Amino acid sequence: MLTSLYDARMVKKALSLFEQMPELPVGCSVPLLQALHIVTRDARINQDSRRKLKQVAHLVRFIEPLIHEAVARRGDVTVVDHGAGKSYLGFVLFDWVLRALELGRVEGIESRPELVARSQALAQTFGFERMGFHAMTVKEALSQQTIQGPVDIVTALHACDTATDDALDFALHHDAQAVVVVPCCQAEAAAVLRQNKALQLAKTPLSELWRHPLHTREMGSQVTNVLRCLRLEASGYQVTVTELVGWEHAMKNELIIAKRVGHAKRSAQTRLQEILETMGLQSLWPRFAPKGAASELA
Ligand SMILES: C[S@@+](CC[C@H](N)C(=O)[O-])C[C@H]1O[C@@H](n2cnc3c(N)ncnc32)[C@H](O)[C@@H]1O
């Protein structure tokens, strides 16, 4: 009697949730969403949580086919999420896709140990044994070879500043089959543009594109993502750029999806170098050098 009462309450909560967010998949765990504080105890979603869940749900739609491709190819799949934060993406991917597959792993890399401890506890509560969490920076995860074995999919959702670039280093090192990143703001390129502005203004009319301080910041962000795409193409990936969700939902909304095709596009490396030179960004070559390229700019 008690059980059926409890079940009836859960069903009611789930129905209310699906009414609020029809895009949620049938069978998703409402208690998990509650434990992640995305959904309240009475199954309501506030505006911020709805935005986050929409982003994650949309991202899962892009990642799910990549998971199936990896499983078809090698009978297993490993997803490594960089700058995982509270691991919303990892938990949702596991619950909505990997749980039913009964195989595959999600590994989260996050520099804040308290968030990692929280995710470890949550995974234990829900019995998600095929999830791992690592309290370290992306750079450390790479240098310490924290993740052993093949890495199929590298993700990074709003990983701060250059952590997205570190995630790309990680993907290239592991020859990941797919890369799915939604970059956060990156300040490095804007700082170099700012520093070399006077020189570039004398050299090229294109520097008008970043003369005003607001434009310097925006151009820094824009050129960073362009260089990331060229780097991936020059390292043997086919790249698609789209938006994650409608602009009304998020500011940092650029979604870069790259699939490994094996042949490096030489023209992409040439373009990358030309852009660095035209914009006075040569010092950033080590950041954006494609896999296998010389460490010095030719
Ligand atoms: C804006 S939050 C995004 C978290 C999560 N991906 C999400 O979308 O909810 C960025 C996270 O990246 C972590 N982070 C920043 N730099 C990092 C680095 N170099 N290595 C690992 N984690 C990093 C931060 O601690 C923070 O939790």
The ligand as an SDF file (V2000), in Angstrom:
LIG
                    3D

 27 29  0  0  0  0  0  0  0  0999 V2000
   31.2710   27.4690  -16.0240 C   0  0  0  0  0  0  0  0  0  0  0  0
   31.5980   25.9690  -15.1860 S   0  0  0  0  0  0  0  0  0  0  0  0
   30.7670   24.8060  -16.2290 C   0  0  0  0  0  0  0  0  0  0  0  0
   30.5070   23.5160  -15.5270 C   0  0  0  0  0  0  0  0  0  0  0  0
   29.7480   22.4680  -16.3270 C   0  0  0  0  0  0  0  0  0  0  0  0
   30.4920   22.0140  -17.4830 N   0  0  0  0  0  0  0  0  0  0  0  0
   28.3980   22.9650  -16.6870 C   0  0  0  0  0  0  0  0  0  0  0  0
   28.1890   23.3540  -17.8380 O   0  0  0  0  0  0  0  0  0  0  0  0
   27.5340   22.9900  -15.8210 O   0  0  0  0  0  0  0  0  0  0  0  0
   33.3110   25.6550  -15.5490 C   0  0  0  0  0  0  0  0  0  0  0  0
   33.9430   24.6110  -14.6780 C   0  0  0  0  0  0  0  0  0  0  0  0
   35.2370   24.3220  -15.1800 O   0  0  0  0  0  0  0  0  0  0  0  0
   36.1250   24.1540  -14.0740 C   0  0  0  0  0  0  0  0  0  0  0  0
   37.4660   24.4320  -14.6020 N   0  0  0  0  0  0  0  0  0  0  0  0
   37.9860   25.6290  -14.9750 C   0  0  0  0  0  0  0  0  0  0  0  0
   39.2240   25.4960  -15.4640 N   0  0  0  0  0  0  0  0  0  0  0  0
   39.5180   24.1730  -15.3900 C   0  0  0  0  0  0  0  0  0  0  0  0
   40.6500   23.3980  -15.7560 C   0  0  0  0  0  0  0  0  0  0  0  0
   41.7190   23.9740  -16.3070 N   0  0  0  0  0  0  0  0  0  0  0  0
   40.6020   22.0720  -15.5580 N   0  0  0  0  0  0  0  0  0  0  0  0
   39.4960   21.4920  -15.0200 C   0  0  0  0  0  0  0  0  0  0  0  0
   38.3960   22.1760  -14.6590 N   0  0  0  0  0  0  0  0  0  0  0  0
   38.3880   23.4990  -14.8450 C   0  0  0  0  0  0  0  0  0  0  0  0
   35.6200   25.1300  -13.0430 C   0  0  0  0  0  0  0  0  0  0  0  0
   36.0120   24.7890  -11.7390 O   0  0  0  0  0  0  0  0  0  0  0  0
   34.1040   25.0420  -13.2380 C   0  0  0  0  0  0  0  0  0  0  0  0
   33.5300   24.0690  -12.4010 O   0  0  0  0  0  0  0  0  0  0  0  0
  1  2  1  0
  2  3  1  0
  2 10  1  0
  3  4  1  0
  4  5  1  0
  5  6  1  0
  5  7  1  0
  7  8  2  0
  7  9  1  0
 10 11  1  0
 11 12  1  0
 11 26  1  0
 12 13  1  0
 13 14  1  0
 13 24  1  0
 14 15  1  0
 14 23  1  0
 15 16  2  0
 16 17  1  0
 17 18  1  0
 17 23  2  0
 18 19  1  0
 18 20  2  0
 20 21  1  0
 21 22  2  0
 22 23  1  0
 24 25  1  0
 24 26  1  0
 26 27  1  0
M  CHG  2   2   1   9  -1
M  END
$$$$
